[in-house]
């Protein structure tokens, strides 16, 4: 009996050590990705090429290229589900967004009382995108990469520009055109194709809606499908020197209709040169 208990204690300690070691390696990996984003190209002034409705939005919300900023970073809280029709799980996330070139990382971990929790890393760095999901933070559940994933992450970078007004003024890879009295499209050509996102503006000139056609996504069997994509931005406020939407929602359009998979709220904001 004592021997069995001794073995159980040793196994438990070994599992704890393995968990701590894996967690430290993961954190070092994420911080290295953040460093790569911070070392990316600084912003350039491209305001003269922007439609007035777009330039006005960026300037009104605090975009300032003095000092040539490189990244914006912020934390989020919210709800996420990783499959259609699945349950929403609360999360806490950290995101870093490149401002002079396309790039971001988003690391999220499940919060709450559930005994089973996951960690998600969604990234687009060096023109390559990937998505990784771990159980208990260390056991791989899902890893997606390749051309379709990279193109899909390029779409995400564009869709989240309301959270990065400096990138609107300072990323020369973005091409804008007006598509209506209160709408504009931004597109970016990458190796895998062209990512296009349309924004809708309200009467005050704030971006409040996002839509894209045929964004690459993975279905429940891991196969690539193209789905229409929708999003909303709300509650603009000054945070860390920029006026950004405090909350947002994103989802896909299925044959059964629209279904959100992300609802998030920003809790802080910082610009770094």
N, C-alpha and C positions, 0 to 999 in steps of 0.2 A: 504493500500500500504506500509506504513512504517512498519507495523507489519510483512508483508511478507518479506520485505527486512531484517528486524532484524533476522527473523528465518533463512533466507538464510545465513546471516553472521555467525550465531551461528553454523549452520551445516557445513559451510566451515571451520571454526576454529576447530571444532571437528574432521573433516577429516584430517586436517593438523596435529593435535596432535596425532591422531591414526597412521598416516604415520610415523611421527618422532619416536614414541614409538616403532613401529614394526621394523623400520630400526635399532634402537639402540639394540633391542633384537637380531636381526639377526647378527649384527656385533659382539656382545658379544659371540654368539654361534660359529661363525667362528673363532674368536680368541681363544676360548676354544679348538676347534679342532686343531688349530695350536699348542697350548701348548701341547696337547696330542702327537702330532708328535714329538715335541722337547724333550719330556720325553721318547720317544721310545728308543730302544736299540742302543748303539753306534756301530760304524763300527768295524769289525774284519778283520785282514789281511788274505785274502784267495787267494792271488796272485799265490801261488804255485800250486793251483788247476786249474788255468785258462789256456786255450789254448794261445800260444804266441800272436796270432793276436789280441786276446781280451785284454790281459794284456798290450800289447804295446799301444793299443788305449787308455786305461785308463791312463797310465803313461804319454804318450805324451800330453794328454789333461789336465794335471795338477793334477790328483787324488793324494791326499796326506793324509794318515791316521794318521799323527802326530796330537795328540790332540783328536783323536777318534771323528771325526765329526759325527753329528747326522742328520742334515737336510741341504738341499739346498733350497733357495727361490729365486724367480725372478718374474718380471712382464712381461706381454705380451700385445701386441696389435695385432689385426687381424680381420678376418671375420669368422663368424660361421652361420650355418643354422641348425635348429633343426628338419627338416623333409626333406625327399628325394624330390628333385626338388624345394625346397623352396628358397626364396630369401636369399642371404647372408646379414648379419647384422654386422656392425662393433662392436668390443668389446674391453674392457680393462679388464685384468685379473691379479690376484695374485695367485701364486702357491707355495706350500711348499711340498717338497719331502723328505721322510725319506730315510736315507742312509744305516743304519744297519739292517733294516727290511723293508718289503714292506708296503708302506703307502704314501698317498698324499692327498692334498686337492687343488681344483681349483675353485676359486670364480671369476665369470665373470659378468660384467654388460654391457648392450648395450650402445653404445655411438652414437652420431649423432643427427640429427634434428627431428627424428620421434617422434610424440606425444605418441606413444605406445612403451614402452620399457620393457625389461625383465632382470631378474637376474638369473644366473645359479650357482648351487653348485654341483660339481662332486667330490666325495671323496671315499677313501678306507682307513679306519682306524680300527685297531683292528680286521683285517681280515674280515671286513664287508664293503660292498660298497653300495652307494646310489647316486641317481641323483634327484635333486629338481630344479624346474623351477617356478619362480614367475613373475606375471605381475605387473608392477610398483614397483617391489621389495618387495611387501607385500602380494599380492593376489596369493594363490597357483594355479598353472596351471597344474603341473605334479609332481608326486613323484614316484620313482621306487626304489625298494629294493628287497631283497631276494637272493636266491642262484645264479640264473643266472646273476643278476646284480653284485653280489660280484665277480663271476668268470670273468665277463667282465671287471671289474675294475682292477683285477689282470693282465689281458692282457695289460691294459693301462699302469700300472706301468712298466711292462717289455718294452713296446714299447718306453717309454720315457727315457730309460737308457742313450742314448746319451747326454741328458741334466743333467745326474747325474753320471759322471765318477767315483766319489768316491764310489757309490753303487756297481759298477762293481767290484772294489777291496774289498769292505767291507761288502757286504750282503751275509752271509753264506747260505741263503735260495735259492740262484740262482745256477742253474746247467747249465754248458756250454758244447757245443761240436761243433767241426768243421764239417760243412756239405759240404764244397767245398773249392777250393783254395782261394776264396775271400768271404766266407760266414760262418756264425756261428749261431747256435741256442741257445737261452736261455730258460729255462723252470723253472717253479715253481709249486710245488705241494701244493694245498690248500684244504680245506675241501670239496669244491664243485667240484674239479677235478684238471686237470693239464692245466696250461696256457703255451702256447708255442709261441715264436716269433722268426722269422729268420731275421738276419741282413745281408745286402750286403755291402761290403767294396770296396772303390775305390782303384786305384793304390797307393795312398799316405797312405792308411791304415785307412781312415776315414769311418765311417758308413754313408752311403748315402741313403739306402733303408731299409724299414721294410715291412714284410708281415707275415700274420697269417691266418690260415685256421679255419673257423667255430667259430669265436668269437661270444659269445652270444650278441644279440642286441634286441632292441624293435622295432617292426614295427609300422606303423601309427595307428594301432588299439590297441597298448599296449601289443601285444602278443610277446613272446620270439621267436626269430628266430636266426639261426646260419649263419653268413655271413663271407665270406673272407674279409680280412682287408688289406689295403695297406697304406704306408706312405713314405715320402721323407724328407731328412734333407739336408740343404744347408747353405752356407756362414759361415763356421767355423771361429771363432774369439775369442780372449782372452777377457773375461768379468769377472771382479771380481775375478781374480786369476784362472779361469778355461777356457779352450778352448772348446767352445760348439757351436753347430749349431745355428746361429742367427735366422734362419727361418725354418719352417717345414709345411708339409701338410699331412692330414690324410683323408681317405675316405673308403667307402665300395664298394665291387664288387657286382652289381646287375645283373639280367638276361640281362639287357640292357647295361651293362658295368660298368666301374669304375666311381664313382662320389665322389668328395671331399666334406666334410662337415666342415672341419676346415683348416684354413690357419692362421698361427701365427708367430710373430716375437718377440724375447726376447729383452727387453730394459735394463735390469740390472741383476745382479747375486750376490748371497752372500752365503757363507758357514758358518754354525754355529755349535759349539760343545756343 
